[in-house]
């Protein structure tokens, strides 16, 4: 078995299939990509771009409603040692095929609402 010294880990959807994968940075060796292939459920991912707020939308708060499922998330900066996580926000939907509503509260204070988003896609949203 190959021994390695992990120095950082980054989480994100490497293959854009809706589940979160992990990359481990190793000291003096190639990184290890741990692909999550356990999919099967629906998802939606948001890529936010700030205009009045910071470009990466760090600090934006998102509320997602899909039927009886309500989830909140925040775009977070900062990461692991020598690593940076994916800034896109991922929502698992289970069997639901659509998101009824998304509300984004941008760091600038602007509130943006989206409706009727189909599942299994990456949605790019620019701050108005």
C-alpha angles and dihedrals in degrees: 000000000000113000119214138173110229113214102178144354131217125195125206145115099281095176098034093237097128101260128097119253128191132224118197117202111216129202111255092345139085116277122259118236112206105196118202107217098166094108125135098126129089124257145170126211127200125209106193124197119191124216104172090020124052114302094246091051091231107176096028112140119215129195116193125192123190111166107300092346115100120177134171128200139169130217103245129199124199122058144180129321109294090354142093125206125224109274093209115105116233124203120190111215102184108206094345114116099196142036110228097199142358123192119193121194105196121209088249089063095253114138118210126188129201127186138194100017114175118230128253100040142103111241118202112208125187120201109251 
